[in-house]
């Protein structure tokens, strides 16, 4: 089963363009990603630029409306994701529990519709 683990880092919704985690955090995450690759569960992963460099397209009456970041009134945003292939939701949760996350970060786990 494929699952996406979505990293929701606290405070990233207000991060300036070009914001990067500190070197210690990057090293810990790199080691975690290597562990997942070795175990054969990692399909893909990516970190995302802050919302200040993004855009949102909303639709009203079938017409698109573009808003450039940063976005007002956003309380949380994605910082990156992992796509994994595991046997169960419980196994996905076990991998998520091993993520070297910071205090108050959230990881949401969602199964991919097959």
C-alpha positions in Angstrom: 0.0 0.0 0.0 1.2 3.5 -0.8 1.0 6.2 1.8 2.0 9.8 1.7 3.5 11.3 4.9 3.0 15.0 4.8 5.3 17.2 7.0 3.6 20.2 8.5 6.3 22.3 10.2 5.1 24.8 12.8 5.8 28.3 11.7 6.7 27.5 8.1 3.5 29.2 6.9 5.3 32.6 7.6 8.7 31.6 6.4 10.6 34.0 4.1 11.6 32.9 0.6 14.8 30.8 0.7 14.3 29.7 4.4 16.1 26.4 5.0 16.3 24.2 8.1 19.6 24.3 10.1 22.4 22.0 9.1 21.8 19.7 12.1 18.2 19.2 11.1 19.1 18.6 7.4 21.7 15.9 8.5 19.2 14.1 10.7 16.6 14.1 7.9 19.1 12.9 5.4 20.0 10.0 7.6 16.4 9.2 8.1 15.8 9.2 4.4 18.7 6.9 3.8 17.3 4.5 6.3 14.0 4.4 4.5 15.8 3.8 1.1 17.8 0.9 2.6 14.6 -0.6 4.0 13.1 -0.4 0.5 10.0 1.5 1.5 10.8 5.0 0.1 9.3 5.7 -3.3 9.9 9.5 -3.5 10.3 12.6 -1.3 10.7 16.3 -1.7 10.9 19.4 0.5 8.8 22.3 -0.5 9.7 26.0 -0.7 7.9 28.3 1.7 4.4 29.5 0.8 5.9 33.0 0.3 7.2 31.6 -3.0 4.0 29.9 -4.0 0.6 30.6 -5.5 -2.9 29.4 -5.0 -5.6 29.1 -7.6 -9.2 29.2 -6.2 -12.3 29.0 -8.3 -15.5 31.0 -8.0 -18.3 30.4 -10.5 -15.9 28.3 -12.6 -13.4 31.1 -12.9 -9.9 30.9 -11.5 -8.5 33.5 -9.1 -4.7 33.5 -8.5 -3.3 34.6 -5.1 0.5 34.8 -4.7 2.0 33.8 -1.3 2.3 34.4 1.5 -1.3 33.6 2.2 -3.2 35.4 4.9 -5.0 33.5 7.6 -3.1 30.2 7.0 -2.4 28.4 10.2 -0.4 25.5 8.8 1.2 24.5 5.5 3.1 21.7 4.0 6.9 21.6 4.2 7.5 18.4 2.3 6.4 14.8 1.8 7.5 11.2 1.6 5.8 8.7 -0.6 6.2 5.2 0.9 5.2 1.7 0.1 4.4 -0.4 3.2 2.2 -3.3 4.2 -0.2 -1.4 6.4 -1.2 1.9 8.0 0.4 0.8 11.2 3.7 0.3 9.4 3.4 3.8 7.9 2.8 5.2 11.4 5.9 3.4 12.7 7.9 5.1 10.0 6.4 8.5 10.8 7.2 8.1 14.4 10.9 7.9 13.5 11.0 11.2 11.6 13.5 13.6 13.3 10.8 16.3 13.6 11.0 19.5 15.6 8.8 20.4 18.6 5.2 20.9 17.5 5.7 19.6 13.9 2.9 17.5 12.6 3.1 14.6 10.1 -0.1 13.6 8.5 -0.3 10.1 7.0 -2.7 9.5 4.1 -3.2 6.3 2.0 -3.1 6.8 -1.7 -6.3 5.7 -3.6 -5.4 2.8 -5.7 
